[in-house]
Amino acid sequence: MPISAVALTALLNEHPAARSTLKHLVIVEQTLKLAKVDPFSYIPAQVLSHALRQLERLGGGQHLSGELGLLHLQMRRKAQEHEMRAQAFAEQRSAADGQESEDLCSISKKDGSNLPFAPASNLMADLFPADTGHPLQARDFADTQPLEVLTDWRR
């Protein structure tokens, strides 16, 4: 359902200082005018939640009627959707972090050391064992040389 910006524009026009002080609500108004399909998808979550509070203060609380009531309802639904999405992402992130820490602990227990990874000296030997005849069997390219204190590029 397309959302009309007429009621919001009329509300902002009723209060002369509203456009200069309620910037988040003005962003919603402009987005409603410019975006014809799902205008709230273009508005960041924080801007939308600030605009929702500004609309509630300017419109006289949460009891808005007509097109402003519909606008308020749609803004609230989109803000709740943003919150649910952020909460799901946070839960997924914490579950992944927990799984990652369990994986690291199991690796360090198998190795017998406290390191969550194999030492660098054994890494190339583990990747390319010497007895396989692999073309990368000669591992000279993996050796690192110490950086001299004064090099040509620093002069």
Order of alpha helices (4+ residues) and beta strands (2+ residues): alpha-alpha-alpha-alpha-alpha-alpha
